[in-house]
Amino acid sequence: MTRRRPAICDACARLRQRVDTQAAGRYVPSCEAFPEGVPAEIYGGGFDHRHEYPGDGGVRFALRPAAEGAVRAFEGLNP
């Protein structure tokens, strides 16, 4: 099993998981900016969503309480 690299989403207060209607027992990461699913470039690709991303409607990363460690893990892999 391949482990996903840390994403800025891991520390975001806006992150939600919705049921994937295409695959039983699977979930799709979603949020206010991307209710249909967070783009792979952000969730798995290392894009820093503290910056503008096409289609985000101006809704960006918001630090979840006590999630500074997740931000540091993300930043460590994405200098």
N, CA, C and O atoms as a GROMACS GRO file, in nm:
protein
  316
    1MET      N    1   0.084  -0.118   0.000
    1MET     CA    2   0.000   0.000   0.000
    1MET      C    3   0.089   0.125   0.000
    1MET      O    4   0.181   0.134   0.081
    2THR      N    5   0.062   0.219  -0.089
    2THR     CA    6   0.139   0.342  -0.098
    2THR      C    7   0.075   0.447  -0.010
    2THR      O    8  -0.046   0.469  -0.014
    3ARG      N    9   0.158   0.512   0.069
    3ARG     CA   10   0.109   0.617   0.158
    3ARG      C   11   0.106   0.750   0.084
    3ARG      O   12   0.200   0.784   0.013
    4ARG      N   13  -0.002   0.823   0.101
    4ARG     CA   14  -0.018   0.954   0.040
    4ARG      C   15   0.075   1.053   0.108
    4ARG      O   16   0.092   1.048   0.230
    5ARG      N   17   0.134   1.142   0.031
    5ARG     CA   18   0.221   1.244   0.089
    5ARG      C   19   0.136   1.345   0.165
    5ARG      O   20   0.020   1.365   0.130
    6PRO      N   21   0.190   1.409   0.269
    6PRO     CA   22   0.113   1.508   0.345
    6PRO      C   23   0.062   1.619   0.254
    6PRO      O   24   0.132   1.666   0.166
    7ALA      N   25  -0.060   1.659   0.278
    7ALA     CA   26  -0.123   1.768   0.202
    7ALA      C   27  -0.157   1.881   0.299
    7ALA      O   28  -0.177   1.857   0.418
    8ILE      N   29  -0.163   2.002   0.248
    8ILE     CA   30  -0.204   2.116   0.330
    8ILE      C   31  -0.344   2.089   0.386
    8ILE      O   32  -0.379   2.138   0.493
    9CYS      N   33  -0.424   2.012   0.315
    9CYS     CA   34  -0.560   1.979   0.359
    9CYS      C   35  -0.561   1.908   0.495
    9CYS      O   36  -0.658   1.919   0.570
   10ASP      N   37  -0.455   1.835   0.525
   10ASP     CA   38  -0.450   1.760   0.651
   10ASP      C   39  -0.461   1.851   0.773
   10ASP      O   40  -0.499   1.807   0.881
   11ALA      N   41  -0.429   1.979   0.755
   11ALA     CA   42  -0.435   2.076   0.865
   11ALA      C   43  -0.548   2.176   0.847
   11ALA      O   44  -0.556   2.274   0.922
   12CYS      N   45  -0.635   2.154   0.750
   12CYS     CA   46  -0.738   2.253   0.717
   12CYS      C   47  -0.870   2.228   0.788
   12CYS      O   48  -0.922   2.116   0.790
   13ALA      N   49  -0.923   2.333   0.847
   13ALA     CA   50  -1.052   2.325   0.917
   13ALA      C   51  -1.168   2.302   0.821
   13ALA      O   52  -1.275   2.258   0.863
   14ARG      N   53  -1.148   2.329   0.694
   14ARG     CA   54  -1.257   2.315   0.595
   14ARG      C   55  -1.270   2.173   0.537
   14ARG      O   56  -1.370   2.143   0.472
   15LEU      N   57  -1.171   2.088   0.559
   15LEU     CA   58  -1.171   1.954   0.499
   15LEU      C   59  -1.287   1.869   0.549
   15LEU      O   60  -1.314   1.864   0.669
   16ARG      N   61  -1.354   1.805   0.458
   16ARG     CA   62  -1.462   1.710   0.487
   16ARG      C   63  -1.440   1.586   0.401
   16ARG      O   64  -1.368   1.590   0.302
   17GLN      N   65  -1.503   1.478   0.438
   17GLN     CA   66  -1.500   1.356   0.358
   17GLN      C   67  -1.644   1.324   0.321
   17GLN      O   68  -1.729   1.310   0.409
   18ARG      N   69  -1.671   1.311   0.192
   18ARG     CA   70  -1.806   1.272   0.151
   18ARG      C   71  -1.800   1.133   0.090
   18ARG      O   72  -1.698   1.093   0.035
   19VAL      N   73  -1.908   1.062   0.099
   19VAL     CA   74  -1.914   0.926   0.045
   19VAL      C   75  -1.899   0.931  -0.107
   19VAL      O   76  -1.962   1.012  -0.175
   20ASP      N   77  -1.814   0.844  -0.158
   20ASP     CA   78  -1.793   0.833  -0.302
   20ASP      C   79  -1.906   0.747  -0.359
   20ASP      O   80  -1.914   0.628  -0.331
   21THR      N   81  -1.992   0.807  -0.438
   21THR     CA   82  -2.107   0.734  -0.494
   21THR      C   83  -2.063   0.634  -0.601
   21THR      O   84  -2.142   0.549  -0.642
   22GLN      N   85  -1.938   0.644  -0.646
   22GLN     CA   86  -1.888   0.553  -0.750
   22GLN      C   87  -1.817   0.431  -0.693
   22GLN      O   88  -1.794   0.334  -0.765
   23ALA      N   89  -1.782   0.434  -0.564
   23ALA     CA   90  -1.708   0.323  -0.505
   23ALA      C   91  -1.751   0.304  -0.360
   23ALA      O   92  -1.723   0.387  -0.274
   24ALA      N   93  -1.820   0.196  -0.334
   24ALA     CA   94  -1.870   0.167  -0.199
   24ALA      C   95  -1.756   0.162  -0.098
   24ALA      O   96  -1.651   0.103  -0.124
   25GLY      N   97  -1.777   0.225   0.017
   25GLY     CA   98  -1.680   0.224   0.123
   25GLY      C   99  -1.564   0.322   0.105
   25GLY      O  100  -1.472   0.324   0.186
   26ARG      N  101  -1.569   0.403   0.001
   26ARG     CA  102  -1.463   0.501  -0.023
   26ARG      C  103  -1.517   0.641   0.001
   26ARG      O  104  -1.638   0.666  -0.004
   27TYR      N  105  -1.426   0.731   0.028
   27TYR     CA  106  -1.463   0.870   0.054
   27TYR      C  107  -1.384   0.964  -0.037
   27TYR      O  108  -1.274   0.931  -0.082
   28VAL      N  109  -1.443   1.079  -0.062
   28VAL     CA  110  -1.381   1.181  -0.145
   28VAL      C  111  -1.352   1.302  -0.056
   28VAL      O  112  -1.442   1.352   0.010
   29PRO      N  113  -1.226   1.349  -0.054
   29PRO     CA  114  -1.198   1.470   0.022
   29PRO      C  115  -1.266   1.589  -0.045
   29PRO      O  116  -1.251   1.609  -0.166
   30SER      N  117  -1.338   1.667   0.032
   30SER     CA  118  -1.408   1.783  -0.022
   30SER      C  119  -1.398   1.896   0.080
   30SER      O  120  -1.353   1.876   0.193
   31CYS      N  121  -1.441   2.015   0.039
   31CYS     CA  122  -1.438   2.130   0.127
   31CYS      C  123  -1.525   2.240   0.069
   31CYS      O  124  -1.588   2.221  -0.036
   32GLU      N  125  -1.530   2.355   0.136
   32GLU     CA  126  -1.610   2.467   0.088
   32GLU      C  127  -1.563   2.514  -0.049
   32GLU      O  128  -1.645   2.552  -0.133
   33ALA      N  129  -1.434   2.511  -0.073
   33ALA     CA  130  -1.380   2.555  -0.202
   33ALA      C  131  -1.407   2.454  -0.312
   33ALA      O  132  -1.428   2.492  -0.428
   34PHE      N  133  -1.408   2.326  -0.278
   34PHE     CA  134  -1.425   2.218  -0.377
   34PHE      C  135  -1.525   2.114  -0.325
   34PHE      O  136  -1.485   2.005  -0.284
   35PRO      N  137  -1.654   2.147  -0.326
   35PRO     CA  138  -1.754   2.056  -0.270
   35PRO      C  139  -1.766   1.923  -0.346
   35PRO      O  140  -1.815   1.824  -0.291
   36GLU      N  141  -1.723   1.920  -0.472
   36GLU     CA  142  -1.730   1.796  -0.549
   36GLU      C  143  -1.603   1.713  -0.537
   36GLU      O  144  -1.595   1.602  -0.590
   37GLY      N  145  -1.506   1.766  -0.466
   37GLY     CA  146  -1.381   1.693  -0.444
   37GLY      C  147  -1.261   1.783  -0.462
   37GLY      O  148  -1.254   1.861  -0.557
   38VAL      N  149  -1.168   1.773  -0.370
   38VAL     CA  150  -1.045   1.852  -0.376
   38VAL      C  151  -0.960   1.802  -0.492
   38VAL      O  152  -0.938   1.681  -0.504
   39PRO      N  153  -0.911   1.891  -0.577
   39PRO     CA  154  -0.827   1.849  -0.689
   39PRO      C  155  -0.704   1.771  -0.642
   39PRO      O  156  -0.646   1.801  -0.538
   40ALA      N  157  -0.666   1.671  -0.720
   40ALA     CA  158  -0.551   1.587  -0.686
   40ALA      C  159  -0.424   1.668  -0.672
   40ALA      O  160  -0.337   1.631  -0.593
   41GLU      N  161  -0.409   1.776  -0.746
   41GLU     CA  162  -0.290   1.859  -0.736
   41GLU      C  163  -0.276   1.920  -0.596
   41GLU      O  164  -0.164   1.946  -0.550
   42ILE      N  165  -0.388   1.942  -0.528
   42ILE     CA  166  -0.385   1.995  -0.391
   42ILE      C  167  -0.378   1.881  -0.291
   42ILE      O  168  -0.288   1.879  -0.207
   43TYR      N  169  -0.470   1.787  -0.298
   43TYR     CA  170  -0.481   1.683  -0.195
   43TYR      C  171  -0.366   1.583  -0.198
   43TYR      O  172  -0.324   1.533  -0.094
   44GLY      N  173  -0.317   1.553  -0.315
   44GLY     CA  174  -0.210   1.455  -0.323
   44GLY      C  175  -0.084   1.502  -0.393
   44GLY      O  176   0.017   1.433  -0.394
   45GLY      N  177  -0.092   1.621  -0.451
   45GLY     CA  178   0.020   1.666  -0.533
   45GLY      C  179   0.111   1.770  -0.474
   45GLY      O  180   0.211   1.805  -0.536
   46GLY      N  181   0.079   1.819  -0.355
   46GLY     CA  182   0.169   1.912  -0.290
   46GLY      C  183   0.142   2.059  -0.313
   46GLY      O  184   0.218   2.144  -0.265
   47PHE      N  185   0.034   2.093  -0.387
   47PHE     CA  186   0.004   2.235  -0.407
   47PHE      C  187  -0.034   2.298  -0.272
   47PHE      O  188  -0.108   2.239  -0.195
   48ASP      N  189   0.018   2.416  -0.246
   48ASP     CA  190  -0.008   2.488  -0.122
   48ASP      C  191  -0.133   2.575  -0.138
   48ASP      O  192  -0.127   2.681  -0.201
   49HIS      N  193  -0.245   2.531  -0.082
   49HIS     CA  194  -0.371   2.602  -0.102
   49HIS      C  195  -0.386   2.724  -0.012
   49HIS      O  196  -0.496   2.775   0.006
   50ARG      N  197  -0.276   2.771   0.044
   50ARG     CA  198  -0.276   2.904   0.105
   50ARG      C  199  -0.265   3.008  -0.007
   50ARG      O  200  -0.278   3.128   0.016
   51HIS      N  201  -0.241   2.958  -0.128
   51HIS     CA  202  -0.233   3.041  -0.248
   51HIS      C  203  -0.353   3.013  -0.337
   51HIS      O  204  -0.417   2.908  -0.326
   52GLU      N  205  -0.383   3.106  -0.425
   52GLU     CA  206  -0.496   3.093  -0.518
   52GLU      C  207  -0.483   2.969  -0.605
   52GLU      O  208  -0.374   2.934  -0.651
   53TYR      N  209  -0.596   2.904  -0.627
   53TYR     CA  210  -0.603   2.788  -0.716
   53TYR      C  211  -0.726   2.806  -0.803
   53TYR      O  212  -0.831   2.844  -0.751
   54PRO      N  213  -0.718   2.779  -0.932
   54PRO     CA  214  -0.834   2.797  -1.020
   54PRO      C  215  -0.958   2.725  -0.968
   54PRO      O  216  -0.954   2.606  -0.936
   55GLY      N  217  -1.068   2.799  -0.960
   55GLY     CA  218  -1.196   2.740  -0.920
   55GLY      C  219  -1.222   2.739  -0.771
   55GLY      O  220  -1.327   2.690  -0.728
   56ASP      N  221  -1.130   2.792  -0.689
   56ASP     CA  222  -1.153   2.787  -0.545
   56ASP      C  223  -1.247   2.896  -0.494
   56ASP      O  224  -1.284   2.895  -0.377
   57GLY      N  225  -1.286   2.989  -0.580
   57GLY     CA  226  -1.381   3.093  -0.542
   57GLY      C  227  -1.331   3.184  -0.430
   57GLY      O  228  -1.411   3.247  -0.361
   58GLY      N  229  -1.200   3.189  -0.412
   58GLY     CA  230  -1.144   3.272  -0.306
   58GLY      C  231  -1.142   3.205  -0.169
   58GLY      O  232  -1.096   3.265  -0.072
   59VAL      N  233  -1.192   3.083  -0.160
   59VAL     CA  234  -1.192   3.008  -0.034
   59VAL      C  235  -1.060   2.931  -0.028
   59VAL      O  236  -1.029   2.852  -0.117
   60ARG      N  237  -0.982   2.956   0.077
   60ARG     CA  238  -0.851   2.895   0.088
   60ARG      C  239  -0.834   2.825   0.222
   60ARG      O  240  -0.926   2.821   0.304
   61PHE      N  241  -0.718   2.771   0.242
   61PHE     CA  242  -0.679   2.701   0.364
   61PHE      C  243  -0.712   2.782   0.489
   61PHE      O  244  -0.690   2.903   0.494
   62ALA      N  245  -0.766   2.714   0.590
   62ALA     CA  246  -0.791   2.773   0.722
   62ALA      C  247  -0.738   2.673   0.825
   62ALA      O  248  -0.784   2.559   0.830
   63LEU      N  249  -0.642   2.716   0.906
   63LEU     CA  250  -0.578   2.626   1.002
   63LEU      C  251  -0.679   2.568   1.101
   63LEU      O  252  -0.752   2.640   1.168
   64ARG      N  253  -0.680   2.434   1.109
   64ARG     CA  254  -0.760   2.363   1.208
   64ARG      C  255  -0.688   2.376   1.342
   64ARG      O  256  -0.565   2.368   1.346
   65PRO      N  257  -0.761   2.394   1.453
   65PRO     CA  258  -0.696   2.405   1.583
   65PRO      C  259  -0.601   2.287   1.610
   65PRO      O  260  -0.634   2.171   1.582
   66ALA      N  261  -0.486   2.318   1.663
   66ALA     CA  262  -0.384   2.220   1.702
   66ALA      C  263  -0.328   2.139   1.585
   66ALA      O  264  -0.283   2.026   1.604
   67ALA      N  265  -0.331   2.194   1.464
   67ALA     CA  266  -0.283   2.122   1.347
   67ALA      C  267  -0.150   2.176   1.293
   67ALA      O  268  -0.116   2.152   1.177
   68GLU      N  269  -0.077   2.247   1.375
   68GLU     CA  270   0.050   2.304   1.330
   68GLU      C  271   0.148   2.196   1.285
   68GLU      O  272   0.226   2.218   1.192
   69GLY      N  273   0.145   2.080   1.350
   69GLY     CA  274   0.234   1.970   1.313
   69GLY      C  275   0.207   1.921   1.172
   69GLY      O  276   0.301   1.887   1.099
   70ALA      N  277   0.082   1.917   1.133
   70ALA     CA  278   0.048   1.874   0.997
   70ALA      C  279   0.097   1.976   0.895
   70ALA      O  280   0.140   1.938   0.786
   71VAL      N  281   0.092   2.105   0.929
   71VAL     CA  282   0.144   2.208   0.839
   71VAL      C  283   0.295   2.190   0.825
   71VAL      O  284   0.348   2.199   0.715
   72ARG      N  285   0.364   2.165   0.936
   72ARG     CA  286   0.510   2.146   0.930
   72ARG      C  287   0.546   2.023   0.846
   72ARG      O  288   0.644   2.025   0.772
   73ALA      N  289   0.468   1.917   0.857
   73ALA     CA  290   0.494   1.796   0.776
   73ALA      C  291   0.477   1.829   0.628
   73ALA      O  292   0.559   1.788   0.546
   74PHE      N  293   0.372   1.903   0.594
   74PHE     CA  294   0.348   1.945   0.456
   74PHE      C  295   0.465   2.032   0.407
   74PHE      O  296   0.519   2.009   0.298
   75GLU      N  297   0.504   2.131   0.486
   75GLU     CA  298   0.610   2.221   0.446
   75GLU      C  299   0.745   2.150   0.435
   75GLU      O  300   0.828   2.189   0.353
   76GLY      N  301   0.766   2.048   0.515
   76GLY     CA  302   0.891   1.972   0.508
   76GLY      C  303   0.908   1.897   0.377
   76GLY      O  304   1.020   1.876   0.332
   77LEU      N  305   0.799   1.858   0.317
   77LEU     CA  306   0.804   1.786   0.189
   77LEU      C  307   0.789   1.881   0.071
   77LEU      O  308   0.811   1.842  -0.043
   78ASN      N  309   0.751   2.004   0.097
   78ASN     CA  310   0.726   2.101  -0.010
   78ASN      C  311   0.795   2.233   0.023
   78ASN      O  312   0.729   2.334   0.044
   79PRO      N  313   0.928   2.231   0.027
   79PRO     CA  314   1.001   2.354   0.065
   79PRO      C  315   0.985   2.466  -0.036
   79PRO      O  316   1.040   2.575  -0.018
   0.00000   0.00000   0.00000
